[in-house]
């Protein structure tokens, strides 16, 4: 089976590493020939995943296509789907999720709990919404990894907003932020991974580290699982969906965002669960039975980000010390150049003791620095 991946970043890299377990011929479309996934696929095609002709020509001879990022040409995928190429998830689901505006409208139309929102078309229009503060301003398209998101607490913050079609979301009084990955096969059957509890870098607005299974009471867990399943089923597509949710101080659960693909919040599944999210996506694409999502052990992940004030050839300071930690698994993404805040890898730690997970996560964060 010939399967193409649109995008060749770290998620594509790990998806290709999992492909070794299956009889599949892999193709990657990406502009950067030095991307993390380039040397792992059988066929690398240099090209723009946002360009109609490039994506269409890439997909014409393939049996199936999946994505590692939403910023792809939907119209080309729609044409390919009409011609019999299987797209995971389907183009309609990607179209909904790709734009933060249509994504929020989707939650509202399907009665999925999400924070109140307004749509703004310009910075001038945003400045009229003083009564809606505090809120979060998200650009409709183009945001990724903390970019395209601004917290607007008071009128003086309005200048940080976006002069483009965007969503202004009422801020939730967040107690915990969690993510659940829901898997839907070609027959509509589902499997769900235990939730991961996410902690973010307050400056970079990037995932700093996480713990899974999340520390939730049974009532909140059931509510979160039910909402995540509703999101995935309402999208009416086979695929793998990462649903990020807020748990507020009153234990209400709200959908924040959905990703139609393998996700950073599922990195721990490589070592921490019986079937990783990457293996699961291959099972869905190849129409195999869904895998086992149960955890082997609780897991924590530390994101390895480029250190502040360093740009250039990456040097991993403290790596040897981290490699000595029992049940710590280092994943480097093969990026030669570092810059502040750039995702360069992650470390997964396994332990039955949650305090040990937190201790080791903080230790790794302090010890392993990516400089130039």
Beta strands, then each sheet from edge to edge (+ up, - down):
strand 1: 2-6
strand 2: 25-30
strand 3: 43-46
strand 4: 64-67
strand 5: 86-88
strand 6: 117-120
strand 7: 135-139
strand 8: 149-152
strand 9: 166-170
strand 10: 174-184
strand 11: 190-192
strand 12: 196-200
strand 13: 207-212
strand 14: 239-248
strand 15: 253-259
strand 16: 299-305
strand 17: 312-313
strand 18: 315-317
strand 19: 328-332
strand 20: 337-338
strand 21: 343-350
strand 22: 369-371
sheet 1: 3+ 2+ 1+ 4+ 5+
sheet 2: 6+ 9- 7+ 8-
sheet 3: 11+ 10- 12+ 13- 16+ 21- 19+
sheet 4: 11+ 10- 14+ 15-
sheet 5: 17+ 20-
sheet 6: 18+ 22-
end
